[in-house]
Structure formats: C-alpha cells, structure tokens
Amino acid sequence: MFVPNLLTIFFLLLLLWAGLLLAKWALHHQSEQYWRLRQLASVDERRRQIYEASRALLQMDTDPEILQPLYETLANDIKTIQRLDPSRSDLDAQLKEAETAGRKRGSGSAGGSAAVATEQELSVAQRHIQRALQIFMDLYKGEKISASQFESARDKLRTLGLRVAVNSSLLMAQKAIEHEDGIRAMSCYRRAESLLGMRGLPQDEKRDKLAYIKAEREKLFANGGRGLLMLASGE
C-alpha cells in the first residue's frame, strides 16, 4: 500500500515539475515576443520618420553629406525590421531606394534654389528639417554617428532652414506681384530681409539677395504709387 502511494506522489510531483518548466518556458517565450514586438515597433517608427524626412530633404536639394547617413540608417533599420519580421516584404522597394540613394554623390548645392510657394508648405518644410535635426541628435546619442558628423549636419540643416525660408519668401513675393498684391509682396520682402540679417548664409549670397530685393522694391514703387511708398517708410 505504501509503495503505490509513493509512486503516485512521485508521479504527481513529476507532473508538477514538468508543469513549472512548461510555464517558465511559456513565460520566457512570451517575454521574448514582447521585447521583439517592442523593438520592432520602435525601429519601424524611426524608419517611417527617416523615410519621410529624407524624401522631403531630397526635394530641397539638400547636401548629400546630410542625406547619406540618413539613407544608411534607413537601410539598416529596414534590414532589422525584416530580420525581426520576415513577412515585411513590403519594404523591399524602400530598401532598394535607400541603398541606391545612399551611394549617390550629389553636387552639394545645399538647397540653393529650394523654395515653396505657400505659408503652409513652408511650415511643412521647416517641420521636416526640425525632424531631421532630431533624428541626427538621436543617432548621435545612440553612437551611430560621430560628434563631428552631428555638428556638421546640425549646422547644414540650420542653414538649409534659413535658406528655404528666404527663398520661399522671395517666391511668395513674386506670386503676390503676379496677383497684383503689392502689399503682400512688400511684406514678404520685409520678412526675407529680416531673415537675411540672421547668421548662417554666406555673405555673397546675402548681398545678392538683398540687391534683388532692392531692385524688386523699386519696381513696385514705380508701379504701386503712394500706398507702397507709405508702407516702405513704415518698415
């Protein structure tokens, strides 16, 4: 009687031990799944931000030295996502685009002619530039780029933001003139002059654009009469 009871107890203990091992394995597996999904979500969000920012910067004739590390990081993030989730074949085209763009070497015009035609578009462009600045800050903190790379990107992005704002103000002034809105044009020229007074742009570029503004103002004065003269005197 004693031996069968002992065997029963031993069998129950064995089942309990097996159950504990199974529960431990399930908990470990669940924990791994949780951290994998968390990492996947984090990397995918960064991929989305970098992709949007890099495409926007590309349209602004941005210096290739800024775009290259963005595209390299984008390609690495896509590879990480596809390793964590092999089903993400939807990113194949984006990976090819990132790898191709990362190998390109442009002229380095640094946004010399980049401009948008509306205030809303300018706000969007500036948001993309600010997002790119934050991305470079995160890359630096994550030790993915050096301090010198971060400082160079920061300075170039700030200059790009200033240049795009100036160019866009001049373009909006031109559009206003086309619509015979001299007061709006004068306001845009005034803003461009204020921006040109800030540090960041080369002196020859400032000089050329200030000369352009002066010449365009004189045309407005010649065609706009007393109202624009009064507006100019109140600046």
DRENPA-3360 file (N, C-alpha, C; in nm, 2 decimals, always signed):
BEGIN
1 = MFVPNLLT = +0.08/-0.12/+0.00/+0.00/+0.00/+0.00/+0.09/+0.13/+0.00 ~ +0.20/+0.12/+0.07/+0.28/+0.24/+0.09/+0.35/+0.27/-0.04 ~ +0.40/+0.16/-0.11/+0.47/+0.18/-0.24/+0.39/+0.24/-0.35 ~ +0.27/+0.19/-0.37/+0.18/+0.26/-0.47/+0.16/+0.40/-0.44 ~ +0.13/+0.44/-0.31/+0.11/+0.58/-0.28/+0.23/+0.66/-0.31 ~ +0.35/+0.61/-0.28/+0.47/+0.68/-0.30/+0.49/+0.70/-0.45 ~ +0.46/+0.60/-0.53/+0.47/+0.62/-0.67/+0.38/+0.72/-0.73 ~ +0.26/+0.72/-0.67/+0.16/+0.82/-0.71/+0.21/+0.96/-0.67;
9 = IFFLLLLL = +0.26/+0.98/-0.55/+0.31/+1.11/-0.51/+0.43/+1.16/-0.60 ~ +0.52/+1.06/-0.63/+0.63/+1.09/-0.72/+0.58/+1.13/-0.86 ~ +0.48/+1.06/-0.91/+0.43/+1.09/-1.04/+0.37/+1.23/-1.04 ~ +0.29/+1.26/-0.93/+0.23/+1.40/-0.92/+0.33/+1.51/-0.92 ~ +0.44/+1.48/-0.84/+0.55/+1.58/-0.83/+0.62/+1.60/-0.96 ~ +0.63/+1.49/-1.03/+0.69/+1.49/-1.17/+0.61/+1.58/-1.26 ~ +0.48/+1.56/-1.25/+0.39/+1.64/-1.34/+0.39/+1.78/-1.30 ~ +0.40/+1.81/-1.17/+0.41/+1.95/-1.12/+0.54/+2.01/-1.17;
17 = WAGLLLAK = +0.65/+1.94/-1.16/+0.78/+1.99/-1.20/+0.77/+2.02/-1.36 ~ +0.71/+1.93/-1.43/+0.70/+1.95/-1.58/+0.61/+2.07/-1.61 ~ +0.51/+2.08/-1.53/+0.42/+2.20/-1.55/+0.49/+2.33/-1.52 ~ +0.58/+2.33/-1.42/+0.65/+2.45/-1.38/+0.75/+2.48/-1.49 ~ +0.82/+2.38/-1.55/+0.91/+2.40/-1.66/+0.84/+2.46/-1.78 ~ +0.72/+2.40/-1.81/+0.65/+2.45/-1.92/+0.60/+2.59/-1.90 ~ +0.56/+2.62/-1.78/+0.51/+2.76/-1.75/+0.63/+2.86/-1.76 ~ +0.75/+2.81/-1.72/+0.87/+2.90/-1.72/+0.91/+2.92/-1.87;
25 = WALHHQSE = +0.90/+2.82/-1.95/+0.93/+2.83/-2.09/+0.83/+2.92/-2.16 ~ +0.70/+2.91/-2.13/+0.60/+2.99/-2.19/+0.62/+3.14/-2.15 ~ +0.65/+3.16/-2.02/+0.68/+3.30/-1.98/+0.80/+3.36/-2.05 ~ +0.90/+3.28/-2.06/+1.02/+3.33/-2.13/+0.99/+3.36/-2.28 ~ +0.92/+3.27/-2.34/+0.88/+3.29/-2.48/+0.79/+3.41/-2.50 ~ +0.70/+3.43/-2.40/+0.61/+3.55/-2.41/+0.69/+3.68/-2.39 ~ +0.79/+3.67/-2.30/+0.87/+3.79/-2.27/+0.96/+3.82/-2.40 ~ +1.01/+3.72/-2.46/+1.09/+3.74/-2.58/+1.00/+3.80/-2.69;
33 = QYWRLRQL = +0.88/+3.75/-2.71/+0.79/+3.81/-2.81/+0.76/+3.95/-2.78 ~ +0.74/+3.98/-2.65/+0.70/+4.12/-2.61/+0.82/+4.21/-2.65 ~ +0.94/+4.18/-2.61/+1.05/+4.27/-2.64/+1.08/+4.27/-2.79 ~ +1.06/+4.16/-2.86/+1.07/+4.17/-3.01/+0.97/+4.26/-3.07 ~ +0.85/+4.25/-3.03/+0.75/+4.34/-3.09/+0.77/+4.49/-3.05 ~ +0.82/+4.51/-2.93/+0.85/+4.64/-2.88/+0.97/+4.70/-2.96 ~ +1.07/+4.62/-2.99/+1.18/+4.67/-3.07/+1.14/+4.69/-3.21 ~ +1.06/+4.60/-3.26/+1.01/+4.62/-3.40/+0.93/+4.75/-3.41;
41 = ASVDERRR = +0.84/+4.78/-3.32/+0.76/+4.90/-3.33/+0.85/+5.02/-3.32 ~ +0.95/+5.02/-3.23/+1.04/+5.13/-3.22/+1.12/+5.16/-3.35 ~ +1.18/+5.05/-3.40/+1.26/+5.07/-3.52/+1.17/+5.11/-3.64 ~ +1.05/+5.05/-3.65/+0.96/+5.08/-3.76/+0.92/+5.23/-3.76 ~ +0.90/+5.28/-3.64/+0.86/+5.42/-3.62/+0.98/+5.51/-3.67 ~ +1.10/+5.48/-3.63/+1.22/+5.56/-3.67/+1.23/+5.55/-3.82 ~ +1.21/+5.42/-3.88/+1.22/+5.41/-4.02/+1.12/+5.50/-4.09 ~ +1.00/+5.51/-4.04/+0.90/+5.59/-4.11/+0.94/+5.74/-4.10;
49 = QIYEASRA = +0.99/+5.79/-3.99/+1.03/+5.93/-3.97/+1.15/+5.96/-4.06 ~ +1.25/+5.87/-4.07/+1.36/+5.89/-4.15/+1.33/+5.89/-4.30 ~ +1.24/+5.80/-4.34/+1.20/+5.80/-4.48/+1.13/+5.93/-4.52 ~ +1.03/+5.97/-4.44/+0.96/+6.10/-4.47/+1.06/+6.22/-4.47 ~ +1.14/+6.22/-4.37/+1.24/+6.34/-4.36/+1.33/+6.34/-4.48 ~ +1.39/+6.22/-4.51/+1.49/+6.21/-4.62/+1.43/+6.25/-4.76 ~ +1.31/+6.20/-4.78/+1.24/+6.23/-4.91/+1.21/+6.38/-4.92 ~ +1.17/+6.44/-4.81/+1.15/+6.59/-4.81/+1.28/+6.67/-4.83;
57 = LLQMDTDP = +1.38/+6.62/-4.76/+1.51/+6.69/-4.78/+1.57/+6.68/-4.92 ~ +1.54/+6.56/-4.98/+1.59/+6.54/-5.11/+1.53/+6.64/-5.21 ~ +1.40/+6.68/-5.19/+1.34/+6.77/-5.27/+1.39/+6.92/-5.25 ~ +1.46/+6.93/-5.14/+1.51/+7.07/-5.11/+1.66/+7.08/-5.16 ~ +1.71/+6.99/-5.24/+1.85/+7.00/-5.29/+1.94/+7.00/-5.17 ~ +1.92/+6.91/-5.07/+2.00/+6.91/-4.95/+2.14/+6.85/-4.98 ~ +2.23/+6.90/-4.91/+2.37/+6.85/-4.92/+2.37/+6.70/-4.90 ~ +2.44/+6.62/-5.00/+2.45/+6.48/-4.99/+2.51/+6.43/-4.86;
65 = EILQPLYE = +2.60/+6.51/-4.80/+2.66/+6.47/-4.67/+2.56/+6.45/-4.56 ~ +2.44/+6.52/-4.57/+2.33/+6.51/-4.48/+2.25/+6.38/-4.51 ~ +2.22/+6.37/-4.64/+2.13/+6.26/-4.68/+2.19/+6.12/-4.67 ~ +2.33/+6.11/-4.69/+2.39/+5.98/-4.69/+2.37/+5.90/-4.56 ~ +2.40/+5.96/-4.44/+2.38/+5.89/-4.32/+2.24/+5.86/-4.29 ~ +2.15/+5.94/-4.34/+2.00/+5.92/-4.32/+1.96/+5.79/-4.40 ~ +2.01/+5.78/-4.52/+1.97/+5.67/-4.60/+2.04/+5.54/-4.55 ~ +2.16/+5.55/-4.50/+2.23/+5.44/-4.45/+2.16/+5.38/-4.32;
73 = TLANDIKT = +2.12/+5.48/-4.24/+2.04/+5.44/-4.12/+1.91/+5.37/-4.16 ~ +1.84/+5.43/-4.26/+1.71/+5.38/-4.31/+1.73/+5.24/-4.36 ~ +1.84/+5.21/-4.44/+1.86/+5.08/-4.49/+1.88/+4.98/-4.38 ~ +1.96/+5.02/-4.28/+1.99/+4.93/-4.16/+1.86/+4.90/-4.08 ~ +1.78/+5.00/-4.07/+1.65/+4.98/-4.00/+1.56/+4.89/-4.07 ~ +1.55/+4.90/-4.20/+1.47/+4.81/-4.28/+1.52/+4.67/-4.27 ~ +1.65/+4.65/-4.27/+1.71/+4.51/-4.26/+1.68/+4.45/-4.12 ~ +1.68/+4.54/-4.02/+1.65/+4.50/-3.88/+1.50/+4.45/-3.87;
81 = IQRLDPSR = +1.42/+4.53/-3.93/+1.27/+4.50/-3.93/+1.24/+4.37/-4.00 ~ +1.31/+4.35/-4.12/+1.28/+4.23/-4.19/+1.35/+4.11/-4.12 ~ +1.45/+4.13/-4.04/+1.50/+4.02/-3.96/+1.41/+3.98/-3.85 ~ +1.35/+4.08/-3.79/+1.26/+4.06/-3.68/+1.12/+4.01/-3.73 ~ +1.09/+4.05/-3.85/+0.96/+4.01/-3.91/+0.98/+3.98/-4.05 ~ +1.01/+3.86/-4.09/+1.04/+3.82/-4.23/+0.93/+3.84/-4.32 ~ +0.81/+3.86/-4.27/+0.69/+3.89/-4.36/+0.69/+4.03/-4.42 ~ +0.78/+4.12/-4.37/+0.77/+4.25/-4.42/+0.84/+4.27/-4.56;
89 = SDLDAQLK = +0.80/+4.20/-4.65/+0.85/+4.21/-4.79/+0.80/+4.34/-4.85 ~ +0.70/+4.41/-4.79/+0.66/+4.53/-4.85/+0.76/+4.64/-4.84 ~ +0.87/+4.62/-4.76/+0.98/+4.72/-4.75/+1.09/+4.69/-4.85 ~ +1.08/+4.59/-4.94/+1.19/+4.56/-5.03/+1.22/+4.68/-5.12 ~ +1.12/+4.74/-5.17/+1.14/+4.86/-5.27/+1.20/+4.97/-5.19 ~ +1.15/+5.00/-5.07/+1.21/+5.11/-4.99/+1.36/+5.08/-4.96 ~ +1.39/+4.96/-4.93/+1.53/+4.92/-4.90/+1.62/+4.95/-5.02 ~ +1.57/+4.91/-5.14/+1.64/+4.93/-5.26/+1.66/+5.08/-5.29;
97 = EAETAGRK = +1.56/+5.16/-5.26/+1.57/+5.30/-5.28/+1.67/+5.36/-5.19 ~ +1.67/+5.32/-5.06/+1.76/+5.37/-4.96/+1.91/+5.33/-4.99 ~ +1.93/+5.21/-5.04/+2.06/+5.17/-5.07/+2.12/+5.24/-5.19 ~ +2.03/+5.26/-5.29/+2.07/+5.34/-5.41/+2.10/+5.48/-5.38 ~ +2.01/+5.55/-5.30/+2.03/+5.69/-5.27/+2.15/+5.71/-5.18 ~ +2.18/+5.61/-5.09/+2.29/+5.62/-5.00/+2.42/+5.62/-5.07 ~ +2.43/+5.56/-5.19/+2.55/+5.55/-5.27/+2.57/+5.67/-5.36 ~ +2.47/+5.75/-5.38/+2.48/+5.87/-5.47/+2.56/+5.98/-5.41;
105 = RGSGSAGG = +2.63/+6.05/-5.50/+2.70/+6.17/-5.46/+2.65/+6.29/-5.54 ~ +2.59/+6.38/-5.47/+2.53/+6.50/-5.55/+2.63/+6.61/-5.56 ~ +2.57/+6.72/-5.60/+2.65/+6.84/-5.63/+2.68/+6.92/-5.50 ~ +2.60/+6.89/-5.40/+2.62/+6.97/-5.27/+2.57/+7.11/-5.28 ~ +2.46/+7.13/-5.35/+2.41/+7.26/-5.37/+2.35/+7.32/-5.24 ~ +2.32/+7.23/-5.14/+2.27/+7.27/-5.01/+2.15/+7.36/-5.02 ~ +2.05/+7.32/-5.10/+1.93/+7.40/-5.10/+1.93/+7.53/-5.16 ~ +2.03/+7.56/-5.25/+2.05/+7.69/-5.31/+1.93/+7.75/-5.37;
113 = SAAVATEQ = +1.84/+7.66/-5.44/+1.72/+7.72/-5.51/+1.60/+7.66/-5.45 ~ +1.61/+7.59/-5.33/+1.49/+7.53/-5.28/+1.39/+7.63/-5.22 ~ +1.26/+7.62/-5.26/+1.16/+7.72/-5.22/+1.02/+7.65/-5.23 ~ +0.93/+7.70/-5.15/+0.79/+7.66/-5.16/+0.71/+7.78/-5.18 ~ +0.59/+7.77/-5.23/+0.51/+7.88/-5.27/+0.40/+7.93/-5.17 ~ +0.38/+7.85/-5.06/+0.28/+7.89/-4.97/+0.33/+7.88/-4.82 ~ +0.26/+7.95/-4.74/+0.30/+7.95/-4.59/+0.28/+7.81/-4.54 ~ +0.18/+7.74/-4.58/+0.16/+7.61/-4.53/+0.27/+7.51/-4.57;
121 = ELSVAQRH = +0.31/+7.52/-4.70/+0.42/+7.44/-4.74/+0.55/+7.47/-4.67 ~ +0.57/+7.60/-4.64/+0.69/+7.64/-4.57/+0.69/+7.58/-4.43 ~ +0.58/+7.58/-4.36/+0.57/+7.52/-4.23/+0.60/+7.37/-4.23 ~ +0.55/+7.30/-4.34/+0.57/+7.16/-4.35/+0.72/+7.14/-4.37 ~ +0.78/+7.22/-4.46/+0.93/+7.20/-4.49/+1.01/+7.22/-4.37 ~ +0.98/+7.33/-4.29/+1.05/+7.35/-4.17/+1.03/+7.24/-4.06 ~ +0.92/+7.18/-4.06/+0.90/+7.07/-3.97/+0.98/+6.95/-4.01 ~ +1.00/+6.92/-4.14/+1.08/+6.82/-4.18/+1.23/+6.84/-4.15;
129 = IQRALQIF = +1.27/+6.97/-4.16/+1.41/+7.00/-4.12/+1.43/+6.98/-3.97 ~ +1.33/+7.02/-3.89/+1.34/+7.01/-3.75/+1.34/+6.86/-3.71 ~ +1.26/+6.78/-3.78/+1.26/+6.64/-3.75/+1.39/+6.57/-3.79 ~ +1.45/+6.62/-3.90/+1.59/+6.57/-3.94/+1.69/+6.60/-3.83 ~ +1.68/+6.72/-3.78/+1.77/+6.76/-3.67/+1.76/+6.67/-3.55 ~ +1.64/+6.63/-3.51/+1.61/+6.54/-3.40/+1.66/+6.40/-3.43 ~ +1.65/+6.36/-3.56/+1.70/+6.23/-3.59/+1.85/+6.22/-3.58 ~ +1.92/+6.33/-3.62/+2.06/+6.33/-3.61/+2.10/+6.33/-3.46;
137 = MDLYKGEK = +2.03/+6.40/-3.38/+2.05/+6.41/-3.24/+2.04/+6.26/-3.18 ~ +1.93/+6.19/-3.22/+1.91/+6.06/-3.17/+2.02/+5.96/-3.22 ~ +2.07/+5.98/-3.34/+2.17/+5.90/-3.40/+2.30/+5.92/-3.32 ~ +2.33/+6.05/-3.29/+2.45/+6.08/-3.21/+2.44/+6.02/-3.07 ~ +2.33/+6.04/-3.00/+2.31/+5.98/-2.87/+2.32/+5.83/-2.87 ~ +2.28/+5.77/-2.98/+2.29/+5.62/-2.99/+2.42/+5.58/-3.04 ~ +2.52/+5.67/-3.06/+2.66/+5.64/-3.10/+2.66/+5.58/-3.24 ~ +2.57/+5.62/-3.33/+2.56/+5.57/-3.46/+2.64/+5.67/-3.56;
145 = ISASQFES = +2.66/+5.79/-3.51/+2.74/+5.89/-3.59/+2.83/+5.96/-3.49 ~ +2.94/+6.02/-3.54/+3.03/+6.09/-3.45/+2.99/+6.23/-3.42 ~ +3.05/+6.29/-3.32/+3.02/+6.42/-3.28/+3.04/+6.52/-3.39 ~ +3.15/+6.50/-3.47/+3.17/+6.59/-3.59/+3.07/+6.58/-3.69 ~ +3.02/+6.45/-3.72/+2.91/+6.43/-3.81/+2.78/+6.50/-3.77 ~ +2.75/+6.49/-3.64/+2.63/+6.55/-3.59/+2.64/+6.71/-3.60 ~ +2.76/+6.76/-3.56/+2.77/+6.91/-3.56/+2.76/+6.96/-3.71 ~ +2.82/+6.89/-3.80/+2.82/+6.93/-3.94/+2.67/+6.92/-3.99;
153 = ARDKLRTL = +2.60/+6.81/-3.96/+2.46/+6.80/-4.01/+2.38/+6.91/-3.94 ~ +2.40/+6.94/-3.81/+2.32/+7.04/-3.75/+2.34/+7.18/-3.81 ~ +2.46/+7.21/-3.84/+2.49/+7.34/-3.90/+2.43/+7.35/-4.04 ~ +2.45/+7.25/-4.12/+2.40/+7.25/-4.25/+2.24/+7.25/-4.26 ~ +2.18/+7.18/-4.16/+2.03/+7.18/-4.16/+1.98/+7.32/-4.12 ~ +2.05/+7.38/-4.02/+2.00/+7.51/-3.98/+2.02/+7.61/-4.10 ~ +2.13/+7.60/-4.17/+2.15/+7.69/-4.29/+2.04/+7.66/-4.39 ~ +2.01/+7.53/-4.41/+1.91/+7.49/-4.51/+1.77/+7.55/-4.47;
161 = GLRVAVNS = +1.74/+7.54/-4.34/+1.61/+7.60/-4.30/+1.60/+7.75/-4.32 ~ +1.71/+7.82/-4.30/+1.72/+7.97/-4.32/+1.71/+8.00/-4.47 ~ +1.78/+7.92/-4.55/+1.78/+7.95/-4.69/+1.64/+7.92/-4.75 ~ +1.58/+7.81/-4.71/+1.45/+7.78/-4.77/+1.35/+7.88/-4.73 ~ +1.36/+7.94/-4.61/+1.27/+8.04/-4.56/+1.28/+8.17/-4.64 ~ +1.41/+8.21/-4.67/+1.44/+8.33/-4.75/+1.39/+8.30/-4.89 ~ +1.43/+8.19/-4.96/+1.39/+8.17/-5.09/+1.23/+8.16/-5.11 ~ +1.17/+8.10/-5.01/+1.02/+8.09/-5.01/+0.96/+8.23/-5.00;
169 = SLLMAQKA = +1.01/+8.31/-4.92/+0.96/+8.45/-4.90/+0.97/+8.52/-5.03 ~ +1.08/+8.51/-5.10/+1.10/+8.57/-5.23/+1.01/+8.52/-5.34 ~ +0.99/+8.39/-5.33/+0.89/+8.32/-5.43/+0.75/+8.37/-5.40 ~ +0.71/+8.38/-5.27/+0.58/+8.42/-5.24/+0.56/+8.57/-5.28 ~ +0.66/+8.65/-5.27/+0.65/+8.79/-5.31/+0.63/+8.79/-5.46 ~ +0.70/+8.71/-5.54/+0.68/+8.71/-5.68/+0.54/+8.66/-5.72 ~ +0.48/+8.56/-5.64/+0.35/+8.52/-5.67/+0.25/+8.63/-5.64 ~ +0.28/+8.71/-5.53/+0.19/+8.82/-5.49/+0.19/+8.92/-5.60;
177 = IEHEDGIR = +0.30/+8.95/-5.66/+0.31/+9.05/-5.76/+0.23/+9.01/-5.88 ~ +0.24/+8.88/-5.91/+0.16/+8.82/-6.03/+0.01/+8.84/-6.01 ~ -0.03/+8.84/-5.88/-0.17/+8.86/-5.85/-0.20/+9.01/-5.81 ~ -0.10/+9.10/-5.84/-0.12/+9.24/-5.82/-0.15/+9.28/-5.68 ~ -0.08/+9.20/-5.59/-0.09/+9.23/-5.44/+0.04/+9.28/-5.39 ~ +0.06/+9.41/-5.42/+0.19/+9.48/-5.38/+0.21/+9.48/-5.23 ~ +0.11/+9.49/-5.15/+0.12/+9.50/-5.01/+0.18/+9.36/-4.96 ~ +0.12/+9.26/-5.01/+0.16/+9.12/-4.97/+0.31/+9.10/-5.01;
185 = AMSCYRRA = +0.34/+9.15/-5.13/+0.48/+9.13/-5.18/+0.58/+9.21/-5.09 ~ +0.54/+9.33/-5.05/+0.63/+9.41/-4.96/+0.65/+9.34/-4.83 ~ +0.54/+9.28/-4.78/+0.55/+9.20/-4.65/+0.65/+9.09/-4.66 ~ +0.64/+9.02/-4.78/+0.73/+8.90/-4.80/+0.88/+8.95/-4.81 ~ +0.90/+9.06/-4.88/+1.03/+9.11/-4.89/+1.09/+9.16/-4.76 ~ +1.00/+9.21/-4.68/+1.05/+9.26/-4.54/+1.09/+9.14/-4.46 ~ +1.01/+9.03/-4.47/+1.05/+8.91/-4.39/+1.18/+8.85/-4.44 ~ +1.20/+8.85/-4.58/+1.32/+8.80/-4.63/+1.44/+8.88/-4.59;
193 = ESLLGMRG = +1.43/+9.01/-4.58/+1.53/+9.10/-4.53/+1.57/+9.07/-4.39 ~ +1.46/+9.04/-4.31/+1.49/+9.01/-4.17/+1.56/+8.88/-4.15 ~ +1.52/+8.78/-4.23/+1.59/+8.65/-4.23/+1.74/+8.66/-4.27 ~ +1.76/+8.75/-4.37/+1.90/+8.77/-4.42/+1.99/+8.84/-4.32 ~ +1.93/+8.90/-4.23/+2.00/+8.96/-4.12/+2.05/+8.87/-4.02 ~ +2.01/+8.74/-4.02/+2.05/+8.64/-3.93/+2.18/+8.57/-3.98 ~ +2.25/+8.51/-3.88/+2.37/+8.44/-3.92/+2.34/+8.31/-3.98 ~ +2.43/+8.27/-4.08/+2.41/+8.13/-4.13/+2.44/+8.13/-4.28;
201 = LPQDEKRD = +2.39/+8.23/-4.36/+2.41/+8.23/-4.50/+2.55/+8.30/-4.54 ~ +2.61/+8.26/-4.65/+2.73/+8.32/-4.69/+2.71/+8.47/-4.73 ~ +2.81/+8.55/-4.71/+2.79/+8.69/-4.73/+2.76/+8.73/-4.87 ~ +2.82/+8.66/-4.97/+2.79/+8.69/-5.11/+2.64/+8.65/-5.14 ~ +2.59/+8.55/-5.08/+2.45/+8.51/-5.11/+2.36/+8.62/-5.05 ~ +2.39/+8.66/-4.93/+2.31/+8.77/-4.86/+2.31/+8.89/-4.95 ~ +2.43/+8.93/-5.00/+2.44/+9.05/-5.08/+2.36/+9.05/-5.20 ~ +2.37/+8.93/-5.27/+2.30/+8.92/-5.40/+2.14/+8.92/-5.37;
209 = KLAYIKAE = +2.10/+8.86/-5.27/+1.95/+8.86/-5.24/+1.90/+8.99/-5.19 ~ +1.98/+9.06/-5.12/+1.94/+9.20/-5.07/+1.94/+9.29/-5.20 ~ +2.03/+9.27/-5.29/+2.03/+9.35/-5.41/+1.91/+9.32/-5.49 ~ +1.87/+9.20/-5.50/+1.75/+9.15/-5.57/+1.62/+9.22/-5.51 ~ +1.62/+9.21/-5.38/+1.50/+9.27/-5.31/+1.49/+9.42/-5.34 ~ +1.61/+9.49/-5.33/+1.61/+9.63/-5.36/+1.55/+9.66/-5.50 ~ +1.60/+9.59/-5.59/+1.56/+9.61/-5.73/+1.41/+9.58/-5.75 ~ +1.36/+9.47/-5.69/+1.22/+9.44/-5.70/+1.13/+9.55/-5.63;
217 = REKLFANG = +1.18/+9.60/-5.52/+1.11/+9.70/-5.45/+1.09/+9.83/-5.53 ~ +1.20/+9.86/-5.60/+1.20/+9.98/-5.68/+1.10/+9.97/-5.79 ~ +1.08/+9.84/-5.85/+0.98/+9.82/-5.95/+0.84/+9.84/-5.89 ~ +0.83/+9.79/-5.77/+0.70/+9.80/-5.70/+0.66/+9.95/-5.68 ~ +0.76/+10.02/-5.63/+0.74/+10.17/-5.61/+0.70/+10.24/-5.73 ~ +0.77/+10.20/-5.84/+0.74/+10.27/-5.97/+0.60/+10.24/-6.02 ~ +0.55/+10.12/-5.98/+0.41/+10.08/-6.03/+0.30/+10.09/-5.92 ~ +0.34/+10.10/-5.79/+0.25/+10.09/-5.69/+0.20/+10.22/-5.63;
225 = GRGLLMLA = +0.27/+10.33/-5.66/+0.22/+10.46/-5.61/+0.25/+10.49/-5.47 ~ +0.17/+10.58/-5.42/+0.19/+10.64/-5.28/+0.17/+10.53/-5.17 ~ +0.07/+10.44/-5.19/+0.04/+10.34/-5.09/+0.16/+10.26/-5.05 ~ +0.24/+10.21/-5.15/+0.35/+10.13/-5.12/+0.47/+10.21/-5.07 ~ +0.48/+10.34/-5.11/+0.58/+10.42/-5.05/+0.56/+10.45/-4.90 ~ +0.43/+10.46/-4.86/+0.40/+10.48/-4.72/+0.43/+10.35/-4.65 ~ +0.40/+10.23/-4.71/+0.43/+10.11/-4.64/+0.58/+10.09/-4.62 ~ +0.66/+10.13/-4.72/+0.80/+10.11/-4.71/+0.86/+10.21/-4.61;
233 = SGE = +0.80/+10.33/-4.60/+0.85/+10.42/-4.49/+0.82/+10.38/-4.35 ~ +0.72/+10.29/-4.34/+0.69/+10.24/-4.21/+0.76/+10.12/-4.16 ~ +0.85/+10.07/-4.24/+0.93/+9.95/-4.21/+1.02/+9.97/-4.09;
% end
